[in-house]
Amino acid sequence: MEGTEKNKVLPRTLYLVGTPIGNLADISERAKKVLSEVDFVAAEDTRNSMRLLSAYGIKKELVSYFEHNKRQSGERIVARLLGGESCALITDAGMPAISDPGEDIVRLCAEAGICVSVIPGASAAISALALSALATSRFAFEGFLSANKGERRRRLEKIRGEERTLIFYEAPHKLKATLTDMCEIFGADRKISLCRELTKLNEEVIRTTLGGAAQLYETGEPRGEYVLVLEGAEEAGCPTACDENPLLSLDPREHVQRYIDGGMSKMDAIKAVARERGVPKSEIYNLMI
């Protein structure tokens, strides 16, 4: 309609505002307009968000909304929205509600009949996928794996045959354990891109295999937040054990050596081969003596 203000901030509306994941220049004019004009901003970390808003010269009431207070805080935010206010939701991860407690408040708003609008912005998962040099036409986002080893391995086993490219988030202190588990379950030859500190000064993309990735951090310590982009499984053919894993047609010693050549340690290779062949680890170990 002529004369209507473009991108006008409306009452009774929750705005999901994408913010930079590193480089402060990666924010849209629309995002700055909405952040400047809403009644209040809900943020995962109010200290980080205050610094972010200050960088753009924006002063706004900040309320805390994160994983451990999302129920109580979410109810208060919904009440204010029902009362006619407007709110922008932001997160440290760039895009709210993606692997983020924001998904809960979006559901609450939908149930209460509150309008939810999105202002697109940076996404570490999509940025890493684009940089990965792996297939991008079909992919699945797994987010963070469990810190519990048993739960983590069970999840990895469940998606072992997934043919789509897989995307994971991982913290530096958990990266080594995750790569070891992936190496054993998916195989050392599976391609992976490790994307760290995206859009920041120390941005780095390492394109290698799972075996190479595990070897890379045997001596050095991981630094920064990581996005792991993993090649999907080969398309399933005849459902025989050897078709599902061609390495099973090799002599067990050759099978172990193939994993070692891919960058896996000897003991990890023995464990992986024993698991894949369904035999005791000692049986493979004795063959390699």
Helices and strands as residue ranges (DSSP letters): E 13-17, H 29-37, E 40-43, H 46-55, E 62-64, H 70-82, E 86-90, H 102-112, E 115-119, H 124-131, E 139-144, H 149-158, E 165-170, H 172-186, E 191-196, E 204-209, H 210-216, E 226-230, H 241-244, G 246-249, H 252-261, H 266-277, H 281-288
